[in-house]
Amino acid sequence: MKHTIAPPRVAALLAAGFGLFSLTACGDDSNPLLTATATLTAGPTSNPNTSNPSSAGDPTGDPTDGTTGDPTDGGTGETDDPTGEPQDGPHALGTIFLGESHPAAGGNSSPAVSASFVPDAGTGAAQGCTESVAGCQLALVPDCGGGCDADEYCGFDDSCEAACLRICDASCGADEVCYFPAPNTPGCKKIESFDAGALTFLGTPIPITLFPPYAFMSDDNASPFAPGGTASVQASGASNAGFAAFEKEFTGTEFIQTSPKLDALGFAEVFGDGPLPVRWNAGDGEVTITATVTSSDFAVGTITCKADDPSGKFDIPRAALEAAVDGDPAVNIAVSVQRQRVDVYKDLTTKGELTGVTVQPVGYLNIITSSTEFHAFQGCNPGEAVCDNTCVDVQYDAANCGGCGKACAGDDACVEGTCNGIEACNACAEESQTGGCKAENDACAANAACKALETCIAGCQTQECLYMCGENVEASTIDLYNAQIQCLCDEVCVGECNGLCS
């Protein structure tokens, strides 16, 4: 090998002109080495022509933001029945959400209440884009490559393909809203409400009355519904366009309680190689488990997994957790377990008209109750990785250099995630002859004078021998030989040979 001279041999980096410089790389072992979202899940459904809801249902699996899993955040727009079946026909849709969330370690419950009404469920807000990974859903993040224009943003089109989308940036008045009267052409129109009037809740643990646009504020640290308890909501009816007055009952879902508690899980269970085990007191609702993963370079990804409530258990696949951050080491995993129930009514009516929007005469209503338990797990520090179920500094651990199981050979050290020393330098030098330094090696091999110089140096055991090899050699030949060494030490094998080149 041209650059792998075993101790005590010395290869030489020759300087064009007078004199020589010695290169101890790949040779002298006397040289010191450098050291060192909740998901909307559906519940009970009703018969299309009756106002009596049933008590069981199926999840939709659509991700939402936050631990409460409020489906009204960011709009609704479901086009499927909460049972997963297609809707019976065109309809307006109302969604009333009552949720509570609590930490696994114990403490107060945080309430959340919201409501939204859309005139045509078939033209509501688009659902998020996801892909299936190990049986769970990974929320996708749009990537528009070279970026978008100043009046655009990167998002998803109707086919979940990343695309630059036009920002609605028309200058509108205080009583107007920006919209697109034609594709990519922003305009303004008068704000028109579509609601159900005042909402008054009866039989709930805390008093709740909401007026359009239904902003909920409360100092109570309590659930807005009683688990298994019956309550009702009265709507006064829209003043203009919206739902006509109604009164509907709903039943609260049972509170979710993990067992063992999420915060009792061990480090190896959460960050090890196997699936992350989640257990809870079994029920008859619909359970969705959400995990938000943060990597060492602060990338964030979220997965949601549907679970069988009566079984009381689910193992989050490690493959799904790793896919959330493209396989990078996780430094934080936040897990939430959510149980939901949905009472569905399909016998409501609407009234009024909206500009440029169809108001469907039939109204459906989903009343969702949700209970969520959550906990965040702190993993390894940046630069560390989970190896054999423990945190290891893969930047300076010779047994796991740059990654788990990547051991350095011999007495080489691990420096900034790269093996550094004689063994690593020699191995890199050998690879470079047909790799990154192939051109330099081939150029010397094709030149008789350079080849002779290289052969002479390879047989040297002393510095005096090196000087003798360089005597009467033309500067151009020395440059040709030096190019191989410079490529090795300054470009291709910098980390492996650092501290050995001189």
C-alpha positions as CSV (number, residue, x, y, z in Angstrom):
1,M,0.0,0.0,0.0
2,K,1.4,3.3,-1.0
3,H,0.6,5.2,2.2
4,T,0.3,2.5,4.8
5,I,3.8,2.1,6.3
6,A,3.9,0.1,9.5
7,P,5.9,1.4,12.4
8,P,8.7,2.4,12.6
9,R,8.6,3.2,8.9
10,V,8.2,6.8,7.8
11,A,6.6,8.0,4.6
12,A,7.7,11.4,3.4
13,L,5.8,14.5,2.3
14,L,8.4,16.0,0.0
15,A,8.4,19.8,-0.5
16,A,9.1,21.0,-4.0
17,G,12.5,22.8,-3.9
18,F,15.2,22.3,-1.3
19,G,14.7,19.9,1.5
20,L,12.1,17.4,2.7
21,F,9.2,17.3,5.2
22,S,8.5,14.0,6.9
23,L,5.0,12.5,7.0
24,T,4.5,10.1,9.9
25,A,0.9,9.3,9.0
26,C,0.0,5.7,8.8
27,G,3.3,4.8,10.4
28,D,4.9,6.0,13.7
29,D,2.9,4.9,16.7
30,S,5.0,7.0,18.9
31,N,3.1,10.1,17.7
32,P,0.3,11.1,20.2
33,L,-3.3,10.6,18.9
34,L,-6.0,13.2,19.4
35,T,-8.4,12.2,22.2
36,A,-11.4,13.4,23.1
37,T,-51.0,15.3,18.1
38,A,-53.8,14.0,19.3
39,T,-55.9,12.3,16.7
40,L,-59.7,12.8,16.1
41,T,-61.2,9.4,16.9
42,A,-64.9,8.9,16.5
43,G,-67.3,7.1,18.9
44,P,-71.0,6.4,18.9
45,T,-73.2,6.8,15.8
46,S,-76.9,7.1,15.4
47,N,-79.3,5.8,12.9
48,P,-79.7,8.4,10.1
49,N,-83.4,9.0,10.8
50,T,-83.4,9.1,14.5
51,S,-82.1,11.4,17.2
52,N,-81.1,8.6,19.5
53,P,-77.4,7.9,19.4
54,S,-75.7,4.6,20.0
55,S,-72.9,4.1,22.4
56,A,-70.0,2.8,20.4
57,G,-68.0,4.0,17.4
58,D,-64.8,3.9,15.4
59,P,-61.9,6.3,15.1
60,T,-61.2,8.4,12.1
61,G,-57.5,8.6,12.8
62,D,-57.1,12.2,11.6
63,P,-54.3,14.0,13.5
64,T,-55.0,17.2,15.3
65,D,-52.7,19.5,17.3
66,G,-52.3,19.5,21.0
67,T,-52.9,16.9,23.7
68,T,-56.6,17.5,23.9
69,G,-57.3,16.3,20.4
70,D,-59.7,19.1,19.7
71,P,-61.0,18.4,16.2
72,T,-62.3,21.9,15.7
73,D,-58.9,23.4,15.8
74,G,-58.0,24.5,12.2
75,G,-61.5,23.7,11.0
76,T,-63.4,20.6,10.4
77,G,-64.4,19.2,7.0
78,E,-64.7,15.5,7.6
79,T,-66.3,13.8,4.6
80,D,-66.8,10.5,6.3
81,D,-69.1,9.4,9.1
82,P,-67.2,9.0,12.4
83,T,-67.8,5.3,12.1
84,G,-65.6,5.3,9.1
85,E,-68.5,4.8,6.7
86,P,-69.3,7.2,3.9
87,Q,-71.8,10.0,4.8
88,D,-75.3,9.4,3.7
89,G,-75.4,12.5,1.4
90,P,-74.6,16.2,1.2
91,H,-75.0,17.9,4.6
92,A,-73.8,20.7,6.8
93,L,-71.7,19.6,9.7
94,G,-71.5,20.8,13.3
95,T,-68.7,19.6,15.7
96,I,-68.9,20.2,19.4
97,F,-65.8,19.1,21.4
98,L,-65.4,18.7,25.1
99,G,-62.0,17.4,26.2
100,E,-59.9,17.0,29.2
101,S,-56.2,16.3,29.4
102,H,-54.0,15.4,32.4
103,P,-50.4,14.5,33.0
104,A,-49.5,10.9,33.8
105,A,-47.6,12.0,36.9
106,G,-50.8,13.3,38.4
107,G,-52.3,16.8,38.9
108,N,-55.1,18.9,37.6
109,S,-57.2,18.2,34.5
110,S,-57.1,20.9,31.8
111,P,-60.5,21.4,30.1
112,A,-61.0,22.3,26.4
113,V,-64.3,23.1,24.8
114,S,-64.9,24.3,21.2
115,A,-67.5,24.3,18.5
116,S,-67.6,24.8,14.7
117,F,-70.2,24.6,12.0
118,V,-69.6,24.4,8.3
119,P,-72.3,24.8,5.6
120,D,-71.2,22.0,3.4
121,A,-69.1,19.1,4.8
122,G,-68.0,18.1,1.3
123,T,-66.0,21.4,0.9
124,G,-64.6,21.7,4.4
125,A,-61.0,22.0,5.3
126,A,-58.6,19.4,4.0
127,Q,-57.3,16.6,6.2
128,G,-53.6,16.3,6.9
129,C,-51.3,14.2,4.8
130,T,-49.9,11.0,6.3
131,E,-48.2,7.8,5.3
132,S,-48.4,4.4,7.0
133,V,-45.4,3.2,8.9
134,A,-45.5,-0.1,10.8
135,G,-49.2,0.2,11.2
136,C,-49.2,3.8,12.4
137,Q,-49.7,7.1,10.6
138,L,-46.7,9.5,10.2
139,A,-47.7,13.1,9.6
140,L,-45.9,14.4,6.5
141,V,-44.1,17.7,6.2
142,P,-44.1,19.3,2.8
143,D,-40.8,19.9,1.1
144,C,-40.7,22.2,-1.8
145,G,-37.1,21.8,-2.7
146,G,-35.7,25.1,-3.8
147,G,-38.4,27.1,-1.9
148,C,-41.3,29.2,-3.0
149,D,-41.9,32.8,-4.2
150,A,-42.5,35.6,-1.7
151,D,-46.3,35.4,-2.2
152,E,-46.4,31.6,-1.8
153,Y,-46.0,29.0,1.0
154,C,-45.0,25.4,0.9
155,G,-47.9,23.0,1.5
156,F,-49.7,20.0,0.1
157,D,-52.1,19.9,-2.9
158,D,-55.2,17.7,-3.0
159,S,-53.1,14.7,-3.9
160,C,-50.8,15.2,-0.9
161,E,-47.9,16.3,-3.1
162,A,-45.7,19.1,-1.9
163,A,-46.4,22.3,-3.8
164,C,-46.0,26.1,-3.6
165,L,-49.4,27.5,-2.8
166,R,-50.6,31.1,-3.3
167,I,-50.9,33.1,-0.1
168,C,-54.2,34.9,0.2
169,D,-52.8,38.4,0.7
170,A,-55.4,40.8,-0.6
171,S,-55.8,43.9,1.5
172,C,-59.2,43.6,3.1
173,G,-61.3,45.7,5.4
174,A,-62.0,45.0,9.0
175,D,-65.4,43.4,8.0
176,E,-63.9,41.4,5.1
177,V,-61.9,38.2,4.7
178,C,-59.5,37.2,2.0
179,Y,-60.5,34.4,-0.3
180,F,-59.9,33.1,-3.9
181,P,-62.7,34.0,-6.3
182,A,-60.6,32.3,-8.9
183,P,-57.5,30.1,-8.7
184,N,-54.4,32.0,-7.5
185,T,-56.4,35.3,-7.6
186,P,-57.0,36.6,-4.0
187,G,-59.9,38.9,-3.3
188,C,-62.0,40.1,-0.5
189,K,-65.6,39.4,0.6
190,K,-67.8,40.3,3.5
191,I,-67.4,38.2,6.6
192,E,-70.5,36.0,7.0
193,S,-71.1,33.8,10.0
194,F,-72.4,30.3,10.0
195,D,-73.1,29.1,13.5
196,A,-75.8,27.7,15.7
197,G,-76.3,30.7,18.0
198,A,-75.6,30.5,21.7
199,L,-74.7,27.1,23.1
200,T,-75.7,26.3,26.6
201,F,-74.5,23.0,28.3
202,L,-76.7,21.4,30.9
203,G,-75.5,18.7,33.4
204,T,-71.8,19.3,32.9
205,P,-69.4,19.5,35.9
206,I,-68.5,23.1,35.1
207,P,-70.9,25.7,33.7
208,I,-70.4,26.3,30.0
209,T,-72.1,28.8,27.7
210,L,-70.5,29.7,24.4
211,F,-71.4,32.4,22.0
212,P,-70.2,32.7,18.4
213,P,-67.3,32.5,17.5
214,Y,-67.2,30.0,20.4
215,A,-64.0,30.9,22.3
216,F,-63.8,29.0,25.5
217,M,-62.1,30.4,28.6
218,S,-62.1,28.9,32.0
219,D,-60.2,29.0,35.3
220,D,-61.6,25.6,36.3
221,N,-59.1,22.8,36.5
222,A,-61.8,20.2,35.9
223,S,-63.2,18.1,33.1
224,P,-66.1,19.7,31.1
225,F,-67.9,16.3,31.2
226,A,-68.5,13.6,33.7
227,P,-67.2,10.1,32.7
228,G,-70.1,8.0,31.7
229,G,-72.5,10.8,32.7
230,T,-75.3,12.2,30.5
231,A,-75.5,15.9,29.7
232,S,-77.1,18.0,26.9
233,V,-76.4,21.0,24.8
234,Q,-79.0,23.6,23.8
235,A,-78.4,25.7,20.7
236,S,-80.5,28.9,20.3
237,G,-80.2,28.8,16.6
238,A,-78.3,31.0,14.2
239,S,-79.3,34.7,13.8
240,N,-78.4,34.6,10.2
241,A,-77.1,31.6,8.3
242,G,-76.4,28.4,10.2
243,F,-78.1,25.6,12.2
244,A,-81.6,26.0,13.5
245,A,-82.2,25.6,17.2
246,F,-81.7,22.2,18.7
247,E,-81.1,20.3,22.0
248,K,-79.1,17.1,22.0
249,E,-77.9,14.8,24.7
250,F,-74.5,13.2,24.9
251,T,-72.6,10.8,27.2
252,G,-69.1,11.5,28.4
253,T,-66.3,9.0,27.6
254,E,-64.6,7.3,30.5
255,F,-61.3,8.9,31.7
256,I,-58.2,7.3,30.3
257,Q,-55.7,6.1,32.9
258,T,-52.5,4.4,31.9
259,S,-51.4,1.4,34.0
260,P,-48.5,1.3,34.7
261,K,-48.3,5.1,34.4
262,L,-46.4,6.5,31.5
263,D,-44.0,8.2,33.8
264,A,-43.1,4.9,35.3
265,L,-41.7,3.5,32.1
266,G,-37.9,2.8,32.2
267,F,-35.4,4.4,29.9
268,A,-34.7,1.2,28.0
269,E,-38.5,0.7,27.4
270,V,-38.8,4.2,25.9
271,F,-35.5,4.6,24.0
272,G,-34.3,1.1,23.6
273,D,-34.4,-1.1,20.5
274,G,-37.8,-2.7,21.1
275,P,-41.3,-1.3,20.8
276,L,-42.5,1.3,23.4
277,P,-45.1,-0.4,25.6
278,V,-48.3,1.5,26.5
279,R,-50.9,0.0,28.9
280,W,-54.1,1.5,30.3
281,N,-57.3,0.5,32.2
282,A,-59.4,-1.1,29.4
283,G,-62.6,0.5,28.3
284,D,-65.1,0.4,25.5
285,G,-64.2,3.6,23.7
286,E,-61.8,4.4,20.9
287,V,-58.1,4.9,21.8
288,T,-55.5,6.7,19.8
289,I,-51.8,6.9,20.8
290,T,-49.7,9.8,19.6
291,A,-46.0,10.1,19.9
292,T,-44.1,13.3,19.0
293,V,-40.4,12.6,18.5
294,T,-37.6,15.2,18.6
295,S,-34.1,14.3,17.2
296,S,-30.7,15.5,18.3
297,D,-30.7,18.1,15.4
298,F,-34.2,19.3,16.6
299,A,-36.2,17.7,13.8
300,V,-39.7,16.9,15.0
301,G,-42.1,14.2,13.7
302,T,-45.4,12.9,14.9
303,I,-47.0,9.5,14.6
304,T,-50.5,8.3,15.5
305,C,-51.5,4.8,16.1
306,K,-55.0,3.4,16.6
307,A,-55.4,1.0,19.5
308,D,-58.0,-1.5,20.7
309,D,-59.5,-0.1,23.9
310,P,-60.8,-3.4,25.4
311,S,-57.3,-4.9,25.1
312,G,-55.8,-2.2,27.3
313,K,-52.4,-2.4,25.6
314,F,-50.5,-1.3,22.6
315,D,-46.8,-1.4,21.6
316,I,-45.7,1.6,19.6
317,P,-43.4,0.1,16.9
318,R,-39.8,1.3,17.1
319,A,-39.8,1.5,13.3
320,A,-42.5,4.1,13.4
321,L,-40.7,6.2,16.1
322,E,-37.5,6.1,14.1
323,A,-39.3,7.0,10.9
324,A,-40.7,10.2,12.6
325,V,-37.2,11.7,12.5
326,D,-35.7,9.8,9.6
327,G,-33.8,7.4,11.8
328,D,-31.9,10.0,13.7
329,P,-31.4,9.5,17.5
330,A,-34.3,10.6,19.5
331,V,-33.6,13.0,22.4
332,N,-37.3,13.5,23.5
333,I,-40.4,11.5,23.0
334,A,-43.8,12.9,24.1
335,V,-46.6,10.3,24.3
336,S,-50.3,10.9,24.7
337,V,-53.0,8.3,25.1
338,Q,-56.5,9.5,24.1
339,R,-59.9,7.9,24.5
340,Q,-62.9,9.4,22.6
341,R,-66.6,8.9,22.2
342,V,-68.7,10.6,19.6
343,D,-72.5,11.0,19.7
344,V,-73.7,11.6,16.1
345,Y,-77.0,13.1,15.1
346,K,-78.2,13.4,11.5
347,D,-81.6,15.0,11.9
348,L,-80.8,18.7,12.2
349,T,-81.8,21.5,9.8
350,T,-80.1,24.6,8.6
351,K,-81.2,28.0,7.4
352,G,-80.0,31.1,5.6
353,E,-77.7,31.7,2.7
354,L,-74.0,32.6,2.1
355,T,-72.3,34.3,-0.7
356,G,-70.8,31.9,-3.1
357,V,-71.2,28.9,-0.7
358,T,-73.8,26.2,-0.7
359,V,-75.7,25.8,2.5
360,Q,-76.9,22.2,2.7
361,P,-80.4,21.9,4.2
362,V,-79.6,18.8,6.3
363,G,-77.3,19.2,9.3
364,Y,-75.3,16.5,11.0
365,L,-73.9,17.0,14.5
366,N,-70.9,15.3,16.2
367,I,-70.6,15.8,19.9
368,I,-67.2,14.5,20.9
369,T,-65.9,13.8,24.5
370,S,-62.2,13.1,24.9
371,S,-59.9,12.2,27.7
372,T,-56.1,12.3,27.2
373,E,-53.1,11.3,29.4
374,F,-49.7,12.5,28.4
375,H,-46.0,12.4,29.4
376,A,-42.7,13.6,27.9
377,F,-39.6,11.5,28.1
378,Q,-36.1,13.0,28.1
379,G,-33.6,10.9,26.1
380,C,-29.9,11.2,25.5
381,N,-28.0,14.5,25.2
382,P,-26.9,15.8,21.7
383,G,-24.0,13.7,20.5
384,E,-25.2,10.7,22.4
385,A,-27.1,7.6,21.1
386,V,-28.9,4.8,22.8
387,C,-26.6,1.8,22.5
388,D,-27.5,-1.4,24.4
389,N,-30.3,0.5,26.1
390,T,-28.0,3.2,27.6
391,C,-26.8,6.6,26.5
392,V,-23.4,6.5,24.9
393,D,-21.3,9.5,23.7
394,V,-20.8,8.3,20.1
395,Q,-18.5,11.3,19.5
396,Y,-15.7,9.9,21.8
397,D,-16.6,6.3,22.6
398,A,-14.1,4.0,20.8
399,A,-16.6,1.1,21.0
400,N,-19.4,3.1,19.4
401,C,-17.7,5.7,17.3
402,G,-20.1,7.7,15.2
403,G,-22.9,5.1,15.9
404,C,-23.7,2.1,18.0
405,G,-21.4,-0.9,17.4
406,K,-18.9,1.0,15.2
407,A,-15.8,0.1,17.1
408,C,-12.4,1.5,16.4
409,A,-9.6,-1.0,15.7
410,G,-6.5,-1.5,17.8
411,D,-5.5,1.4,20.0
412,D,-7.3,4.0,17.8
413,A,-9.3,6.7,19.6
414,C,-12.7,8.1,18.7
415,V,-12.5,11.8,17.9
416,E,-15.7,13.7,17.0
417,G,-17.4,10.5,15.8
418,T,-14.4,9.3,13.6
419,C,-11.9,6.7,14.5
420,N,-8.4,8.3,14.6
421,G,-5.1,6.5,14.7
422,I,-2.8,4.2,12.8
423,E,-5.4,1.5,12.0
424,A,-8.1,4.0,10.8
425,C,-5.6,6.0,8.8
426,N,-4.1,2.9,7.1
427,A,-7.6,1.6,6.3
428,C,-8.7,5.0,4.9
429,A,-5.5,5.4,2.9
430,E,-6.0,2.0,1.3
431,E,-9.6,2.9,0.3
432,S,-8.5,6.3,-1.0
433,Q,-6.3,4.6,-3.7
434,T,-9.4,3.6,-5.5
435,G,-11.7,6.2,-4.0
436,G,-11.2,9.9,-3.2
437,C,-7.5,10.0,-4.1
438,K,-7.6,7.7,-7.1
439,A,-6.7,10.4,-9.6
440,E,-3.6,11.4,-7.6
441,N,-2.5,7.8,-7.2
442,D,-3.1,7.0,-10.8
443,A,-1.1,10.1,-11.9
444,C,1.9,9.1,-9.9
445,A,1.7,5.4,-11.0
446,A,1.7,6.5,-14.6
447,N,4.9,8.6,-14.1
448,A,8.1,6.6,-14.0
449,A,10.0,9.2,-11.9
450,C,7.2,9.5,-9.4
451,K,6.8,5.7,-9.2
452,A,10.6,5.3,-8.6
453,L,10.5,8.0,-5.8
454,E,7.5,6.2,-4.2
455,T,9.3,2.9,-4.3
456,C,12.4,4.4,-2.8
457,I,10.5,6.0,0.1
458,A,8.6,2.8,0.8
459,G,11.9,1.1,1.5
460,C,13.2,3.7,4.0
461,Q,13.6,3.1,7.7
462,T,15.4,6.4,8.6
463,Q,15.1,10.1,7.9
464,E,18.5,10.0,6.2
465,C,17.1,7.5,3.7
466,L,14.2,9.8,2.9
467,Y,16.6,12.7,2.2
468,M,18.6,10.4,-0.1
469,C,15.5,9.4,-2.0
470,G,14.7,13.1,-2.7
471,E,18.1,14.1,-3.9
472,N,18.3,15.2,-7.5
473,V,14.5,14.7,-8.0
474,E,12.8,17.3,-10.1
475,A,10.3,19.6,-8.3
476,S,7.5,18.5,-10.6
477,T,8.0,14.9,-9.6
478,I,8.0,15.8,-5.9
479,D,4.7,17.8,-6.5
480,L,3.2,14.7,-8.2
481,Y,4.1,12.5,-5.3
482,N,3.0,15.1,-2.7
483,A,-0.4,15.4,-4.3
484,Q,-1.2,11.9,-3.1
485,I,-0.3,12.7,0.5
486,Q,-2.0,16.0,0.5
487,C,-5.2,14.4,-0.8
488,L,-5.0,11.8,1.9
489,C,-4.3,14.1,4.8
490,D,-6.1,17.3,3.8
491,E,-9.2,16.0,2.0
492,V,-10.2,12.4,2.2
493,C,-8.8,11.0,5.5
494,V,-8.6,14.2,7.7
495,G,-10.3,12.7,10.7
496,E,-8.7,9.3,10.5
497,C,-5.1,10.7,10.0
498,N,-5.4,13.9,12.1
499,G,-2.3,14.2,14.3
500,L,-0.4,11.7,12.3
501,C,0.4,13.9,9.3
502,S,3.4,16.2,9.7
